[in-house]
Amino acid sequence: MKPRQVLPVLAVAIALLCLPACKREPSPATGQVPRATTVARGNESADQFVARVNAEFRNTYAELSAAQWISSTYISDDSELIAAKANERWLTQLNGWIEQARQYEGQPMSAATARSIMLLKLMTAMPAPRDPQRLAELTRIASKMEGMYGAGKYCSKPGDATSCKTLGDLEDILRSNRDYDAQLDAWNGWHTIAPPMRKDYVRFVELVNEGAKDMGFADAGEVWRSGYDMPAQQIAAETDRLWTQVKPLYEQLHCYARTKLDAKYGKDRGEVAGRMLPAHLMGNMWQQDWSNLWDVLQPYPGASSLDITAALQRQYQQNYTNELATHATAPGPADLVDIERAAQLDSARQMASRAQDFYMSLGMPKLPASYWTRSQFIKPRDRDVVCHASAWDMNMAGDVRTKACMKPDEENFTTIYHELGHVYYYMAYNKLTPIFQQGAHDGFHEAIGDTIVLSMTPGYLQSVGLVDAQPSSQEALINAQMRMALTKVAFLPFGLMIDRWRWGVFDGSIKPDAYNSTWWSLKAKYQGVAPVQARGEDFFDPGAKYHVPGNTPYTRYFLANILQFQFYKALCDASGYKGPLYACSFYGNKAAGQKYEAMLSKGASQPWQQTLKQLTGGETMDASAVLEYFAPLQDWLKQQNEGQTCGWDASAAANAAVPAAKPPVSGPPVTPRVPAPSLSAT
């Protein structure tokens, strides 16, 4: 059977397990779970129960991971069916463990056992009903929604397959085409894939809430918020506190971006009523990363050149030349394809090797040989795969992998540094019992590799031959800071609003007949962005972002964007660095590496506050390092925005937007696809 095109962007995640985002999540089983694993053993102590669960978890884990790996790297109806049934079996087994754990409530037990039982209850982001029929219904809906997302295409001419575009095609338009109408068509086009999910999503919410109540929680959102070693009701206030710290910086960046868009498109098109940014003009389908607008937002053209992509492209061309030279005779068309593929693989491996070098320079171990033979570095020619980059721990014993479709450009280069952060976290905590093999909290896992990315300063990039010596000027500094801010600062409010929406959906304060309007109200409140055409309840725009149909918690990404600056500052201090924070690179510093690896080795074995204190000296997440890092840029932005009315009126856009047509039917019917495991990108 011919494999089906699926999930061109975010592969990861699964809605199954509430582990950090690009990281391995316990994957579903491929064989029937033995009855003994779901039946309580009355003579077991709590310590014995946890020891048994850990042993059963470890014994089945490799098989579980293999099922999910195959479903992501060999996509077909057969692999999807196997993985869908595996998800059902895994949730059944997990429900059995959780039910058995209830008999130990209130009994004396060791601290490690008490923590293990607590984490066991929070192991899934998709709490499943106890009723077998409704559990099976839940897994079918989850597979179906992810399949709809993965197979989504926008066909501008219904019935004409040549007019159909995938998410990647549409993202390319937003990335590089500055024609206003072309961008609007691409943005509108992708959002046509989501309305058919709406009915399924409503039922999905009902089922996960039933599962949460079966576990003793009020709703699925409370399950998610309970994973932070603090009362569930406190995490909203905690994230609001962090957002309050960084919001002034975001507002200055927003104001600057609006001025630049007004200059390019005219005020009637460069902004939406209420001084909002138009959703389709931000270079990104969800307005979460503005780095693709560098041609519009660059402060000082020509002041510095950090063109990593150009260097990687030159490396690729050299690889191509080298591969071409291995042919004694003139290559034919098929040979040229093989040569191109070989050069692509050479480049991807070189990028991964460069990233490994950074971690090894800190004193961390070399990746195992199996990593290089078992990882997916580039998109295969013969089948559909999930291309979104992710990191995998296949057996809790050293079989670590990354899965990606790498290209020689800056985005993929930094991504592999990020993914290896997950891999080195796995390797550091593999000695722990299986339940403790996860991040201190889910934001930690996402922050590890990004901390390394912050250390990839112009000086570091020059030292590894990717850029020339950079001028030491204020203009060059502002350019470098702006490049980082368009990724890191622009993301922060988006990192908050997705779960603000879902928490309301789960607790019932956001009703199904207000799903879309509330989505855009929250985007207006937090991001200051709005559509230029009204988006009524005929649409389901939340479904156009993978993490919603994929049921992946998102607060982790917001927390990671705060924590990575805290980690970075602590490692710079550990390295003995003295100077402005933004200029620090701890590459090659063993003292920093030793401190970092010591933190990684703790996994989830203790409350995250203790783990954070070991690295930073404090037990509180804090955004002051973000502000310290971007202080030069914030001062510069205030100067540029002088005389402007910054901020926005979140209530204005809904009243001024032009009505949009009802969403057209786009693309062929899709076959349900099973959720994939591991940790995903944002």
C-alpha positions in Angstrom: 0.0 0.0 0.0 1.4 3.4 -0.9 2.4 5.4 2.1 0.3 8.5 2.8 1.8 12.0 3.1 1.8 13.0 6.7 2.8 15.7 9.2 5.2 17.8 7.4 6.0 19.8 10.4 5.8 18.8 13.9 6.3 15.3 14.5 6.7 14.7 17.9 4.6 14.4 20.3 1.9 12.6 21.2 -0.4 13.6 23.6 0.4 10.5 25.4 3.0 11.3 27.8 3.7 14.5 29.6 7.4 14.4 29.2 9.5 17.2 27.8 8.9 18.2 24.3 11.5 16.8 22.1 12.4 14.1 24.5 11.5 10.4 24.5 8.1 9.7 25.9 7.2 6.3 26.9 5.8 4.9 23.7 2.9 2.6 23.3 3.3 -1.1 23.4 3.2 -3.3 20.3 1.9 -6.5 22.0 -0.9 -7.2 24.4 -0.1 -6.2 27.9 -0.1 -9.2 30.2 -3.0 -9.3 32.6 -0.7 -9.4 35.5 0.5 -5.8 34.9 -3.0 -4.4 35.4 -4.0 -6.4 38.5 -3.1 -5.1 41.9 -1.1 -7.4 44.1 -2.5 -7.1 47.6 0.6 -8.2 49.5 2.9 -5.6 47.9 4.2 -2.7 49.9 4.3 0.6 48.2 8.0 0.3 47.7 7.6 -3.1 46.1 4.8 -1.8 43.9 7.0 1.0 42.5 9.9 -1.4 42.0 7.6 -3.7 40.0 6.2 -0.8 37.9 9.7 0.4 37.1 10.8 -3.1 36.1 7.7 -3.6 33.9 8.2 -0.2 32.4 11.9 -0.9 31.6 11.2 -4.4 30.2 8.7 -3.2 27.7 10.1 0.2 26.8 12.4 -0.8 23.9 9.4 -2.5 22.2 7.2 0.5 22.9 9.7 3.0 21.4 10.3 0.8 18.3 6.6 0.9 17.5 6.5 4.7 17.6 9.8 5.0 15.7 8.5 2.9 12.9 5.2 4.8 12.8 7.2 8.1 12.3 9.9 6.9 9.9 7.9 4.4 7.8 4.5 5.9 7.5 1.9 3.6 6.0 -1.5 2.4 6.9 0.0 -0.7 8.4 2.4 1.2 10.7 -0.4 3.6 11.7 -2.7 0.7 12.7 0.0 -0.9 14.8 0.8 2.3 16.6 -2.8 3.3 17.1 -3.5 0.0 18.8 -0.3 0.3 20.7 -1.4 3.6 22.1 -4.6 2.0 23.4 -2.7 -0.8 25.1 -0.2 1.6 26.7 -2.9 3.8 28.1 -4.7 0.7 29.4 -1.5 -0.4 31.2 -0.9 3.0 32.6 -4.5 3.3 33.9 -3.9 -0.1 35.6 -0.8 1.2 37.4 -2.6 4.4 38.4 -5.5 2.4 39.8 -3.3 0.1 41.7 -1.4 3.1 43.2 -4.6 4.3 44.9 -4.4 1.5 47.5 -1.2 3.2 49.0 -2.7 6.6 49.6 -2.0 7.6 53.2 0.4 4.7 53.8 3.9 5.2 55.0 6.5 4.9 52.3 9.9 6.2 51.3 10.2 9.7 49.8 11.4 8.2 46.5 8.4 5.9 46.4 6.0 8.8 47.2 7.5 10.8 44.4 7.4 7.9 41.9 3.7 7.4 42.6 3.0 11.1 42.1 4.9 11.2 38.8 3.1 8.0 37.7 -0.2 9.7 38.0 1.0 12.6 35.9 2.8 10.6 33.2 0.2 11.2 30.5 -1.0 14.4 28.9 -4.0 12.4 27.6 -5.7 11.0 30.6 -7.9 8.2 29.4 -11.2 7.0 30.7 -11.3 3.7 32.5 -14.1 2.4 30.3 -12.4 0.4 27.5 -14.8 1.5 24.8 -14.3 5.2 25.5 -10.6 4.7 25.9 -10.5 3.2 22.4 -12.6 6.0 21.1 -10.1 8.5 22.6 -7.1 6.9 20.9 -9.0 6.8 17.6 -9.9 10.5 17.7 -6.3 11.4 18.7 -5.0 9.4 15.7 -7.6 10.9 13.4 -6.9 14.5 14.4 -3.1 14.1 14.0 -3.7 12.4 10.7 -5.9 15.3 9.5 -3.1 17.7 10.4 -0.4 15.7 8.9 -2.1 15.1 5.6 -3.4 18.7 5.5 -3.0 20.5 2.1 -4.4 23.7 0.7 -5.7 23.3 -2.9 -6.3 26.7 -4.4 -8.1 25.1 -7.3 -10.4 22.3 -6.0 -9.9 19.1 -8.1 -6.6 20.2 -9.4 -3.9 18.3 -7.5 -1.1 20.6 -9.0 -2.6 23.5 -7.1 -2.3 21.8 -3.7 0.4 23.0 -1.2 1.6 21.4 2.0 2.4 23.4 5.2 6.0 23.5 4.2 5.1 25.0 0.8 2.9 27.6 2.5 5.6 28.4 5.1 8.0 29.1 2.3 5.7 31.8 1.0 5.4 33.4 4.4 9.2 33.2 4.8 10.3 34.8 1.6 7.4 36.3 -0.4 6.6 39.9 0.6 3.6 40.2 -1.6 0.7 41.1 0.8 -2.0 39.1 -1.1 0.2 36.0 -1.6 1.0 35.9 2.1 -2.7 36.3 3.0 -3.7 33.5 0.6 -1.0 31.2 2.1 -2.1 32.0 5.6 -5.8 31.5 4.9 -5.0 28.4 2.9 -3.3 26.5 5.7 -6.2 27.4 8.1 -8.7 25.6 5.9 -7.3 22.2 7.1 -8.6 22.7 10.7 -12.4 23.2 10.6 -13.1 19.4 10.0 -11.3 18.7 13.3 -13.7 20.8 15.4 -16.3 18.2 16.2 -13.7 15.6 17.0 -11.9 18.0 19.3 -15.1 18.7 21.3 -15.5 15.0 21.9 -11.8 14.6 22.6 -12.1 17.2 25.4 -15.0 15.3 26.9 -13.1 12.1 26.9 -9.8 13.4 28.4 -11.8 15.2 31.1 -13.5 11.9 31.9 -10.1 10.3 32.2 -8.8 13.1 34.4 -11.8 12.8 36.7 -11.3 9.0 36.9 -7.8 9.8 38.2 -9.1 12.3 40.8 -8.5 15.6 39.0 -11.1 18.2 38.1 -10.2 18.2 34.4 -7.3 17.5 32.0 -5.9 21.0 32.5 -5.5 20.3 36.2 -3.5 17.2 35.3 -1.2 19.3 33.2 -0.8 22.0 35.8 0.0 19.5 38.6 3.4 18.6 37.1 5.4 21.4 38.6 6.0 20.5 42.2 3.6 23.2 43.4 -0.2 23.3 43.8 -1.9 23.2 40.4 -3.5 26.6 40.9 -0.2 28.3 41.3 1.3 27.7 37.9 -0.9 30.2 36.2 0.2 32.9 38.7 3.8 31.8 38.3 3.8 32.2 34.5 1.9 35.5 34.8 4.7 36.7 37.1 7.4 35.8 34.6 5.4 37.3 31.7 5.1 40.6 33.6 8.9 40.7 33.9 9.5 40.4 30.1 6.3 42.1 28.7 7.9 45.6 28.5 10.7 44.2 26.3 8.1 42.4 24.0 6.0 45.6 23.8 9.1 47.5 22.5 9.8 44.9 19.9 6.2 44.8 18.9 6.2 48.6 18.5 9.3 48.5 16.3 8.0 45.7 14.1 4.7 47.6 13.6 6.5 50.7 12.5 8.6 48.8 10.0 5.5 47.0 8.6 3.7 50.3 8.2 6.7 51.6 6.3 6.7 48.7 4.0 3.0 48.1 3.4 1.4 51.4 4.4 -0.4 52.0 7.7 -3.7 50.7 6.3 -2.1 47.3 5.7 0.9 47.2 8.0 -1.2 47.0 11.1 -4.7 46.0 12.1 -7.1 48.2 14.1 -5.9 48.7 17.7 -2.2 48.9 16.6 -2.1 45.1 16.2 0.2 43.2 13.9 -1.4 41.4 10.9 -1.3 37.7 11.5 -0.3 36.8 7.9 2.6 39.3 7.7 4.9 38.0 10.5 6.8 35.5 8.4 5.5 32.6 10.5 2.1 30.8 10.3 1.4 31.3 14.0 3.4 34.5 14.6 5.6 32.7 17.1 8.9 33.5 15.5 9.6 36.7 13.5 13.1 35.8 12.3 11.9 35.3 8.8 11.3 39.1 8.7 15.0 39.9 9.0 14.9 41.6 5.6 12.2 44.0 7.0 13.4 44.3 10.6 17.2 44.3 10.3 18.4 47.4 12.2 21.6 48.1 10.3 22.0 46.4 6.9 25.6 45.5 6.2 26.8 46.3 9.7 27.7 42.6 10.4 27.4 39.3 8.6 26.3 36.3 10.6 25.3 34.4 7.5 25.6 30.8 8.8 23.4 29.5 6.0 25.9 30.7 3.4 28.8 28.9 5.1 26.7 25.7 5.4 25.7 26.0 1.7 29.4 26.3 0.8 30.1 23.2 2.8 27.4 21.3 1.0 28.7 22.4 -2.4 32.1 21.1 -1.4 30.6 17.8 -0.3 28.8 17.6 -3.6 32.0 18.2 -5.5 33.8 15.5 -3.4 31.0 13.0 -4.1 31.1 13.8 -7.8 34.8 13.2 -7.9 34.3 9.6 -6.8 32.8 8.8 -10.2 35.3 7.8 -12.8 32.9 8.4 -15.7 30.3 11.0 -16.4 27.4 10.4 -14.0 23.9 9.8 -15.5 20.7 11.3 -14.1 20.3 8.5 -11.5 23.9 8.9 -10.4 23.4 12.7 -10.0 20.5 12.0 -7.7 22.6 9.6 -5.6 25.4 12.2 -5.5 23.1 14.9 -4.3 21.6 12.6 -1.6 25.1 11.6 -0.4 26.2 15.3 -0.2 23.0 16.1 1.8 23.8 13.3 4.2 27.4 14.4 4.5 26.3 17.9 5.4 23.7 16.7 7.9 26.3 14.5 9.7 28.8 17.3 9.7 26.2 19.6 11.4 25.5 17.0 14.0 29.2 16.4 14.5 29.8 20.1 15.1 27.0 20.1 17.7 28.4 17.0 19.4 31.8 18.8 19.6 30.2 21.6 21.7 28.9 19.1 24.3 32.1 17.1 24.3 34.1 20.3 24.8 32.3 20.6 28.1 33.5 17.1 29.2 30.4 15.2 28.2 30.7 11.8 26.4 30.9 11.1 22.8 27.6 10.0 21.2 27.4 6.2 20.8 28.3 4.7 17.4 24.7 3.6 17.1 23.5 7.2 17.0 25.2 7.7 13.7 23.8 4.6 12.1 20.3 4.6 13.4 19.3 8.3 13.4 17.3 9.8 10.5 19.3 12.8 9.3 17.6 13.6 5.9 14.3 12.8 4.3 14.3 9.4 2.7 13.5 9.2 -1.0 11.3 6.1 -0.9 8.7 6.9 1.8 6.9 9.4 3.8 8.2 10.3 7.2 7.6 12.7 10.0 10.1 15.4 9.3 9.9 17.6 12.3 13.1 17.3 14.4 12.9 15.2 17.5 15.1 13.3 19.9 14.6 9.8 21.1 15.8 7.5 23.9 14.9 4.1 22.5 15.7 1.7 25.4 16.8 3.7 28.5 20.3 2.2 28.0 22.1 4.3 25.4 20.3 3.8 22.1 19.7 7.5 21.5 18.7 9.0 18.2 17.5 12.1 16.4 15.0 12.2 13.7 15.0 15.1 11.2 15.0 16.1 7.6 18.0 18.3 7.8 19.0 21.0 5.3 22.2 23.1 5.3 20.9 26.3 6.8 21.0 28.2 10.1 17.6 27.0 11.4 18.6 23.3 11.0 22.0 24.0 12.4 20.7 25.5 15.7 18.0 22.8 15.8 20.5 20.0 16.0 22.2 21.7 18.9 18.8 21.8 20.6 18.0 18.2 19.9 21.3 17.0 21.2 20.4 18.8 24.4 17.6 16.3 24.9 19.9 13.4 23.9 22.6 14.4 26.5 19.8 14.7 29.1 18.7 11.2 28.4 22.3 9.9 28.6 22.9 11.8 31.9 19.8 10.4 33.7 19.7 6.8 32.2 21.1 5.4 35.5 17.9 6.5 37.3 14.8 4.3 37.7 12.5 4.6 34.6 9.9 6.8 36.3 12.6 9.4 37.2 13.9 9.4 33.6 12.4 12.7 32.6 13.2 16.4 33.0 13.0 18.1 36.4 9.9 19.6 34.9 8.9 19.7 31.2 10.4 23.2 30.7 13.8 21.9 31.7 14.1 19.4 28.9 13.4 22.1 26.3 15.9 24.6 27.8 19.0 22.3 27.8 19.9 22.6 24.2 18.8 26.2 23.8 21.2 27.1 26.6 23.9 25.8 24.3 22.5 27.9 21.4 22.8 31.0 23.5 26.5 30.2 23.9 26.9 30.1 20.1 28.1 33.7 20.0 29.8 35.4 17.0 33.1 34.6 18.6 32.2 30.9 18.9 30.9 30.8 15.3 34.1 32.4 14.1 36.2 29.9 16.1 34.6 27.0 14.2 34.9 28.6 10.8 31.3 29.5 10.1 31.6 33.3 10.1 34.4 35.8 9.6 35.6 38.0 12.3 32.8 40.4 13.3 33.2 44.1 13.7 33.1 45.4 17.2 30.6 48.1 16.9 27.3 49.1 18.4 25.5 48.5 15.1 26.9 44.9 14.9 25.8 44.3 18.5 22.3 45.6 17.9 22.0 43.4 14.7 23.1 40.3 16.7 20.7 41.1 19.5 17.8 41.7 17.1 18.4 38.3 15.4 18.1 36.6 18.8 15.1 38.6 19.9 13.1 37.9 16.8 13.2 34.2 17.9 13.3 34.3 21.7 11.4 37.4 22.7 8.8 37.2 20.0 7.9 33.7 21.1 7.2 34.4 24.8 3.5 35.5 24.6 2.7 32.8 22.2 4.2 30.3 24.6 1.6 31.4 27.1 -1.6 31.8 25.2 -2.0 28.3 23.8 -2.4 26.6 27.2 -4.4 29.6 28.5 -6.9 28.7 25.8 -6.7 24.9 26.5 -7.0 25.3 30.2 -10.2 27.3 29.6 -11.5 24.6 27.1 -10.8 21.8 29.6 -12.4 23.5 32.6 -15.5 24.6 30.6 -15.0 28.3 30.8 -14.5 28.4 27.1 -17.4 26.7 25.4 -17.3 25.0 22.0 -19.3 27.8 20.4 -16.6 30.3 21.4 -13.5 28.2 20.6 -12.3 30.4 17.7 -13.3 33.8 19.1 -11.6 33.1 22.4 -8.5 31.9 20.6 -8.2 35.2 18.8 -9.0 37.2 21.9 -6.1 35.5 23.7 -3.7 36.1 20.7 -4.8 39.8 20.8 -4.3 40.0 24.6 -0.9 38.4 24.7 0.7 38.8 21.3 -1.0 41.9 19.9 -1.7 40.1 16.6 -4.9 39.8 14.8 -6.3 38.5 11.5 -7.2 41.1 8.9 -10.5 39.2 8.2 -13.0 38.2 10.9 -12.6 34.5 11.9 -16.0 33.3 13.1 -17.0 30.0 14.6 -17.1 28.4 11.2 -13.3 28.2 11.6 -11.3 26.3 14.1 -7.9 28.1 13.9 -6.5 26.4 17.0 -6.4 23.2 15.0 -4.0 24.8 12.5 -1.3 24.6 15.2 0.0 21.0 15.6 0.2 21.0 19.4 -3.6 21.4 19.6 -4.7 18.3 17.6 -1.5 16.6 18.8 -2.5 17.4 22.4 1.1 18.5 23.4 1.2 20.8 26.5 2.8 24.1 25.6 3.6 26.0 28.8 6.8 24.0 28.8 8.1 26.1 25.9 7.4 29.4 27.6 9.2 28.2 30.8 12.1 26.9 28.7 12.5 30.3 27.1 12.9 31.8 30.6 15.0 29.0 32.1 17.5 28.8 29.3 18.7 32.3 30.1 19.0 31.4 33.8 21.0 28.3 32.9 23.2 30.3 30.5 24.0 32.9 33.1 24.8 30.3 35.7 27.1 28.4 33.4 28.8 31.6 32.3 29.4 32.4 36.0 30.7 28.8 36.5 33.1 29.2 33.7 34.6 32.3 35.3 33.4 34.6 32.5 33.5 38.4 33.3 31.7 40.7 30.9 28.4 41.5 29.4 26.1 38.4 29.4 25.3 38.4 25.7 29.0 38.0 24.8 29.6 34.9 26.9 30.5 31.5 25.4 31.4 28.7 27.7 32.5 26.5 24.8 35.4 24.3 26.0 34.9 25.0 29.7 35.0 21.8 31.7 33.9 23.5 35.0 30.7 24.7 33.3 30.1 21.3 31.7 30.6 19.5 35.0 28.0 21.7 36.7 25.6 21.3 33.8 25.9 17.5 33.7 25.4 17.2 37.4 22.1 18.9 37.0 21.1 16.7 34.1 21.8 13.6 36.0 19.1 14.3 38.6 16.3 13.9 36.1 13.0 14.0 37.9 14.3 12.3 41.1 13.8 15.4 43.2 11.6 18.6 43.0 12.8 20.9 40.3 13.4 23.7 42.8 16.3 21.7 44.3 17.7 20.9 40.9 17.5 24.5 39.8 19.3 25.6 43.0 22.2 23.2 42.3 22.8 25.1 39.1 21.8 28.6 39.7 21.8 29.0 43.5 18.1 29.9 43.6 14.9 27.9 43.7 12.7 30.4 41.7 12.3 30.7 38.0 13.3 34.3 37.1 13.4 36.3 33.9 16.0 38.9 35.0 18.7 37.1 32.9 16.5 37.6 29.8 16.4 41.4 30.5 20.2 41.5 31.3 21.0 39.7 28.1 18.8 42.0 25.9 19.5 45.3 27.8 21.4 46.9 24.9 18.6 46.1 22.5 15.8 47.3 24.9 17.6 50.6 25.3 18.0 50.9 21.5 14.3 50.0 20.9 13.1 52.7 23.3 15.1 55.2 21.3 13.7 54.0 18.0 10.2 54.0 19.3 10.3 57.5 20.8 7.3 59.4 19.7 5.3 56.3 18.8 2.2 55.1 20.7 3.4 51.6 21.8 1.2 48.8 23.1 -2.2 47.8 21.5 -5.9 47.7 22.1 -6.8 44.1 22.2 -10.5 44.8 21.8 -10.3 46.8 18.6 -9.4 44.3 15.9 -12.5 42.1 16.2 -14.8 45.1 15.4 -12.8 46.3 12.4 -11.8 43.0 10.6 -13.3 42.4 7.2 -15.6 39.3 7.2 -14.0 36.3 5.7 -15.7 33.7 3.6 -16.6 30.4 5.2 -13.7 28.0 5.1 -13.6 26.0 1.9 -13.2 22.3 1.7 -9.5 21.7 0.9 -7.6 18.6 0.1 -8.6 15.0 0.0 -10.1 13.0 2.9 -7.5 11.7 5.2 -6.9 8.4 7.0 -6.3 8.6 10.8 -2.7 8.6 11.8 -1.4 7.6 15.2 0.3 10.1 17.4 4.1 9.9 17.3 6.3 9.9 20.4 9.4 11.8 21.5 9.9 15.5 22.2 9.0 18.1 19.7 9.9 21.5 18.6 7.7 24.5 19.2 
